[in-house]
Amino acid sequence: MPDADTYCQVSIRELGSDRRCFGLSPKRKPQGYVHVGYGAPHGLGDPEGHQMWLSVSVVENTPGPFAFTGGTPKHATPLQEATMKFPSGRTMTFLTYEFPEGESLPMDAEICNVGRTVCFKAFEGTPDGE
C-alpha cells in the first residue's frame, strides 16, 4: 500500500499479470469500511479463451471470518481471506474470489462476517466504499 488511502493488487497468472491500484475514501468510518474493487479478467490458457474474473474486496477494522451468504454463487471459487495488522492497530482484511466468465451468478450474493455486523454485495464494485 503506497499510502494509507491506497491499495494495489497484483495478479500473476500463466498468461500474464495485472497490477491495479484503488483509492480508499480518505474520509471513512473507522470500523466496517468496505471497498469492493472491480473484477479483473484472466485467461485460463484454454483454446476457447475462457476467462475467470478475479474480485478483491477490502474490509477495514472488522474481524472475520467472512463467508458468502444469500444467493451463494455455485461457480465461484471459495472465499480467500488475509488480514494485515499495522503497528497503529489498524487492520485490513483482503478477500479474494474468482468466478467464470459467462456464468449466471446470483446478484443478491453477499459477503458477511460472523454476526453479520458487516455485509456487502459480492459483485458490485464500490469505487468510494460504503
PyMOL commands that set and color helices and strands:
alter all, ss='L'
color gray80, all
select helices_A, chain A and resi 114-116
alter helices_A, ss='H'
color red, helices_A
select strands_A, chain A and resi 6-13+16-23+33-36+40-43+51-60+66-69+80-85+91-100+110-113+119-121
alter strands_A, ss='S'
color yellow, strands_A
deselect
rebuild
show_as cartoon
